[in-house]
Amino acid sequence: MRALLATGLRELRLAARSRADWLMPPFFLAVVVTLFGLGAEPNDPRLAAFAPAIVWVAALLAALLTLERLFRADYDDGTLEQLCLAPTPLYLTVLVKLGTHWLLSGLPLVLLSVPLAAGLGMSGAPLWTLAAGLALGTPCISAVGGFVAALTVGLPRAGLLLPVLVLPLITPVVIFGAGAVRSAQQGLDASAPLYFVAAILALAMSLVPWACSTALRNAFD
């Protein structure tokens, strides 16, 4: 446990040294959503109907900005090789790194999405359904993106390949997450789509750390 705690603290200290990189996702989300609002007609009621898709797609693209940093720096300076040789199970270390990544990039997106969606005309149950869906969906993005980052950690220019591989894999999360908000906007029960997102999250948290650890070990073979 002390080794895992040290890994988490190390990730936080490294993030504190490169604040600009971690401020980019929320800034990107705010700019994209604001531009949609400015480009629409004033007080257009259709904007609230499109708000779930706008916020979800913007959050997904914003989360992609920091995925390459998950393992690349550790791979370049040799830290990742030491983590593979350490007695602490690598899948637990990967789980800590994924959790720290969500804390630094995913959680700010969830918190920022509420005022941004309200600015697009959303309110009441749909607004909080959007926040709940993003709270369940952004960890899925970190998990799936972490798996792809582990697969491509040894490849040059992997940052260009990451979006191509991540976007198709994360499509079901966007579909169910935005669908939950549309159900809430129509006065229907939004729990079923949220359960699907929660099931995807549980599956990702169960399998992705093992898959990531295997991919990272293969990077040194």
C-alpha positions as CSV (number, residue, x, y, z in Angstrom):
1,M,0.0,0.0,0.0
2,R,2.8,2.4,0.7
3,A,4.3,1.7,-2.7
4,L,1.0,2.5,-4.4
5,L,0.5,5.6,-2.3
6,A,4.0,6.7,-3.3
7,T,3.1,6.2,-6.9
8,G,0.0,8.3,-6.6
9,L,1.8,11.1,-4.8
10,R,4.5,11.0,-7.5
11,E,1.9,11.4,-10.2
12,L,0.5,14.4,-8.4
13,R,3.9,16.0,-7.9
14,L,4.7,15.6,-11.6
15,A,1.4,17.1,-12.5
16,A,2.1,20.1,-10.3
17,R,5.3,20.7,-12.3
18,S,3.4,20.8,-15.6
19,R,0.2,22.6,-14.7
20,A,-0.3,23.9,-18.3
21,D,-0.7,20.3,-19.6
22,W,-3.4,19.5,-17.2
23,L,-5.2,22.9,-17.6
24,M,-5.5,22.3,-21.3
25,P,-8.5,19.8,-21.2
26,P,-10.9,22.0,-19.2
27,F,-9.8,25.0,-21.2
28,F,-10.5,23.0,-24.4
29,L,-13.9,22.0,-23.1
30,A,-14.8,25.5,-22.2
31,V,-13.8,26.9,-25.5
32,V,-15.6,24.3,-27.7
33,V,-18.9,24.5,-25.7
34,T,-18.7,28.3,-25.7
35,L,-18.2,28.5,-29.4
36,F,-21.2,26.3,-30.0
37,G,-23.2,28.7,-27.8
38,L,-21.9,31.8,-29.6
39,G,-22.5,30.3,-33.0
40,A,-26.2,29.5,-32.4
41,E,-29.1,32.0,-32.5
42,P,-29.7,33.8,-29.2
43,N,-32.2,31.9,-27.0
44,D,-32.5,29.1,-29.5
45,P,-34.4,26.3,-27.8
46,R,-32.8,23.7,-30.1
47,L,-29.5,24.4,-28.4
48,A,-30.6,22.7,-25.2
49,A,-31.6,19.7,-27.2
50,F,-28.2,19.5,-28.8
51,A,-26.3,20.3,-25.5
52,P,-25.8,16.6,-24.4
53,A,-24.0,15.7,-27.7
54,I,-22.0,18.9,-27.7
55,V,-20.8,18.5,-24.1
56,W,-20.1,14.8,-24.4
57,V,-18.1,15.1,-27.6
58,A,-16.2,18.1,-26.3
59,A,-15.4,16.2,-23.1
60,L,-14.2,13.2,-25.0
61,L,-11.9,15.2,-27.2
62,A,-10.6,17.1,-24.2
63,A,-9.8,13.9,-22.4
64,L,-7.7,12.7,-25.3
65,L,-5.3,15.6,-24.9
66,T,-3.4,14.1,-21.9
67,L,-3.6,10.3,-22.7
68,E,-0.2,10.1,-24.2
69,R,1.4,11.4,-21.0
70,L,0.1,8.4,-19.0
71,F,3.1,6.1,-19.7
72,R,5.3,8.0,-22.3
73,A,7.4,9.9,-19.8
74,D,7.9,6.9,-17.6
75,Y,8.9,4.8,-20.6
76,D,11.5,7.4,-21.8
77,D,13.2,7.9,-18.5
78,G,13.3,4.2,-17.5
79,T,10.8,4.5,-14.6
80,L,8.4,2.2,-16.3
81,E,11.0,-0.6,-16.6
82,Q,11.6,-0.3,-12.8
83,L,7.9,-0.5,-12.2
84,C,7.8,-3.7,-14.2
85,L,10.6,-5.2,-12.1
86,A,9.2,-4.0,-8.7
87,P,7.6,-6.5,-6.3
88,T,4.4,-4.5,-6.4
89,P,1.9,-6.0,-8.9
90,L,2.1,-3.9,-12.0
91,Y,-1.7,-4.0,-12.6
92,L,-2.2,-2.2,-9.2
93,T,0.3,0.4,-10.2
94,V,-1.5,0.9,-13.5
95,L,-4.8,1.2,-11.6
96,V,-3.3,4.0,-9.4
97,K,-2.0,5.8,-12.5
98,L,-5.4,5.6,-14.2
99,G,-7.1,6.8,-11.1
100,T,-4.7,9.7,-10.8
101,H,-5.2,10.6,-14.5
102,W,-9.0,10.7,-14.0
103,L,-8.6,12.8,-10.9
104,L,-6.5,15.4,-12.8
105,S,-8.2,15.4,-16.1
106,G,-11.6,13.7,-15.9
107,L,-13.0,15.2,-12.7
108,P,-12.4,18.8,-13.7
109,L,-14.3,18.1,-16.9
110,V,-17.2,16.7,-14.9
111,L,-17.3,19.7,-12.6
112,L,-17.0,22.2,-15.5
113,S,-19.7,20.5,-17.6
114,V,-22.4,21.6,-15.2
115,P,-22.1,25.4,-15.7
116,L,-21.3,25.0,-19.4
117,A,-24.4,22.9,-20.0
118,A,-26.5,25.3,-18.0
119,G,-25.2,28.1,-20.3
120,L,-26.6,26.1,-23.2
121,G,-30.1,26.1,-21.7
122,M,-30.1,22.8,-19.7
123,S,-31.5,22.7,-16.2
124,G,-33.1,20.4,-13.7
125,A,-32.9,16.6,-14.1
126,P,-31.3,16.6,-17.5
127,L,-28.4,18.7,-16.2
128,W,-27.7,16.4,-13.3
129,T,-28.1,13.3,-15.5
130,L,-25.4,14.8,-17.7
131,A,-23.1,15.2,-14.7
132,A,-23.8,11.7,-13.5
133,G,-23.1,10.2,-17.0
134,L,-19.9,12.1,-17.3
135,A,-18.8,11.0,-13.8
136,L,-19.3,7.4,-15.0
137,G,-18.0,7.9,-18.5
138,T,-14.8,9.9,-18.0
139,P,-13.2,7.1,-16.0
140,C,-14.0,4.8,-19.0
141,I,-12.2,7.2,-21.3
142,S,-9.2,7.2,-19.0
143,A,-9.2,3.3,-18.8
144,V,-9.7,2.7,-22.6
145,G,-7.2,5.5,-23.4
146,G,-4.8,4.0,-20.9
147,F,-5.0,0.7,-22.6
148,V,-4.3,2.2,-26.0
149,A,-1.5,4.3,-24.6
150,A,0.1,1.2,-23.1
151,L,-0.2,-0.6,-26.5
152,T,1.5,2.3,-28.3
153,V,4.0,3.4,-25.6
154,G,7.0,2.2,-27.6
155,L,5.9,3.6,-31.0
156,P,7.1,6.9,-32.4
157,R,4.4,9.5,-32.9
158,A,1.9,7.5,-30.9
159,G,0.0,10.7,-30.2
160,L,-1.3,10.7,-33.7
161,L,-2.5,7.1,-33.4
162,L,-4.2,7.4,-30.0
163,P,-7.4,9.2,-31.2
164,V,-7.8,6.8,-34.1
165,L,-7.8,3.8,-31.8
166,V,-9.6,5.3,-28.8
167,L,-12.6,7.0,-30.5
168,P,-14.2,3.8,-31.9
169,L,-13.7,2.0,-28.6
170,I,-15.3,4.7,-26.5
171,T,-18.3,5.2,-28.8
172,P,-20.8,3.1,-26.7
173,V,-20.1,5.3,-23.6
174,V,-20.9,8.4,-25.6
175,I,-24.1,6.9,-27.0
176,F,-25.5,5.7,-23.7
177,G,-24.3,8.8,-21.8
178,A,-25.9,11.3,-24.2
179,G,-28.9,9.0,-24.5
180,A,-29.5,9.2,-20.8
181,V,-29.7,13.0,-21.0
182,R,-32.1,12.8,-23.9
183,S,-34.3,10.5,-21.9
184,A,-34.3,12.9,-19.0
185,Q,-35.2,15.8,-21.3
186,Q,-38.2,13.8,-22.5
187,G,-39.4,13.1,-19.0
188,L,-38.4,9.4,-19.2
189,D,-36.4,7.3,-16.7
190,A,-32.7,7.8,-17.5
191,S,-31.4,5.1,-15.1
192,A,-31.2,2.3,-17.8
193,P,-28.6,4.1,-20.0
194,L,-26.6,5.1,-16.9
195,Y,-26.6,1.5,-15.8
196,F,-25.1,0.6,-19.1
197,V,-22.3,3.2,-18.6
198,A,-21.7,1.9,-15.1
199,A,-21.5,-1.7,-16.4
200,I,-18.9,-0.6,-19.0
201,L,-17.0,1.2,-16.2
202,A,-17.0,-1.9,-14.0
203,L,-15.8,-4.1,-16.9
204,A,-13.1,-1.6,-17.8
205,M,-11.8,-1.3,-14.3
206,S,-11.7,-5.1,-14.0
207,L,-9.9,-5.9,-17.2
208,V,-8.0,-2.8,-18.3
209,P,-5.3,-2.8,-15.6
210,W,-4.4,-6.4,-16.4
211,A,-4.4,-5.7,-20.1
212,C,-2.3,-2.5,-19.6
213,S,0.3,-4.4,-17.5
214,T,0.6,-7.1,-20.2
215,A,1.1,-4.5,-22.9
216,L,3.6,-2.6,-20.9
217,R,5.7,-5.7,-20.2
218,N,5.6,-6.5,-24.0
219,A,7.0,-3.1,-24.7
220,F,10.3,-4.2,-23.2
221,D,10.5,-7.5,-25.0
